[in-house]
Amino acid sequence: MEEEIAKHYLYPSALFAEKAPHIVDTVLGSCVAVCLYDQKLKIGGINHYMLPFWNGNGLASPKFGNIAIEKLIEKMIKNGASVENMIAKVFGGANQMDSTMQIGNRNIEIAKEQLSHYKIKIVAENTGGTIGRKLKYHTGTGQVGMKFLEKTGII
């Protein structure tokens, strides 16, 4: 009989990493999710950030990419993971709102810059465009299921 895996819904401005395997669901528009996975320990974590940079005002929360990625790495390390064994998968960053702000593109850029800084290889990516995504991440295997959200008109 197969063991039931715990489920977790990841809200924007949050992150999740635990030793026990979980299925983590989240929905992305211009937000970006970075899925980290320690290939030796078989543990993973994920964040969901809304904006690229914390400007130093207010709380340094995982709402911001540079904070969210750093905090996720720290939490993975607390769970026993090693940066040397981590790989990353990056999703989201659709430019759905005011395209002059380029929030989606900037969110993608910060993910790539931060992961490069930590020397964590991006092994899969589905970013950009104009359509949101729904993710299902298995933290125990590192597998990510992704589907595009259908655009619907408001009547």
N, C-alpha and C positions, 0 to 999 in steps of 0.2 A: 504494500500500500504506500502510495506517495505521500510524503510529508507536506502539510499545508504551509505555504510560505506566507509570512506576514506581509501586509500591504500598507503603503503609506502614500498619502497625497501630498505633494510638495507645492506649497503656495509661493507666489512671487515674493522675493526678498528673503528667501529661506534657503537652508541647505540641510542635507541629510547624509549621515554616515554612521553606520553601526556594524559591529562584527557579524551579527546574525544576518543571513540573507533576507532581503526584502524585495518586493516588487514596488517600485516607486513610479507613480503616475504624475505627470504635469502637463500643462498646456502653455504653449509659447506663441507670442506674436512677435513684437520687436525685442522681447526679452531673449536672453541666451541661457542655455543650460550647459554646464560642463559636467560630463560624467567621467569620474576618475576610477581606475581599477588597478589594484595591486595584483599583478599576475602570479606572484608566488603565494601570497596569503589568501588569494581568491576573495578579497573584500573590496567593496566599491562605495562610492559616495557621489552625490550630485548636488549642484546648486542651481538656483534660478534667480538671476539678477535682472534688474530693470534698466539701469543706467550704467554707462561705462566707468565713470570716475567719481569718487568721493572728493568733494572740494575742500574738505577740512572743517566745514561748518556742520553743526549738529552731530548726531551719532554716526560713528563709522560702522554702518550696518551692511549686511550682505545684500542690500538693495543695489549696491554698487559693485561692478565687476571686479575692480582691483581688490576690494575687501572680500568679496564672496569667494574668489579663487584662493586667496591666501588663507582664509578661515577654513575652507574645505580641505586644503592640504594639511593644515594644522590638525584638524579633527581626524583625518585619515592616519596621520602619524601617531596621534594619541591612541588609536585603535591598533597600533602595531605595524602599520604599513610603512613602506620605505619609498621615498621619492624616486630612487633608482629603479624600482620595480613598477612604477606607475605608468599607465598609458591613459590617453584621454580621447573622448569622443565629444564633439561640439555640435550643438543644434540651436536653431532659432535665428534671431536677428532679421526677421522679415521687416521690410520697410512698409508698414501698413498705414501709418499716420502721416503727419506733415513730413514729406520727403526732404525738405530743405534742412531739417535737423539731422537727418541721417543717423538716428538713434540706433537702428538695427545694425548698420555697417560699423558704427563706432563700438557697439557691444561685441561684435565679432572680432574686431581689431584688438580690443583689450584682452580677449580670451587668448588669442594667438600670441600676443606680446608676453603676457604673464606665463603661459605654459612654456614658451621658449626660454624665458628667464630661469625657470625651474628645471629646464632641460627635460620636460615631459613631452613625449612624442604624441602628436595627434594622429590616431590610426583610422579615424572615421569622422566625417563632417557632412552635415547637411544644413547649410546656412544661406541667409539672404533671401532674395525673391520678395514676393508680396503676400504670400499665403502663410497663415499660422500652422503650427504643428502640434500634434499630440504625441507624447513620449510615454513609453513603458520600459523602465530600466530595471533589469535583474541585477542587484548588487552582488550576488554570489557567483555570477558567471560573466558579468561585464557585457552581456547582450542587451542591445537597445532595439526596441520595436518603435518605429516612427510612422505616422501617417499624416498627410496634409489635411487640414481642416477645409471643408467646403465653404466657399463664399456664398452667403445667402443674402438676398435682398430683404430689406425691411419694407413691409407693406402698411 
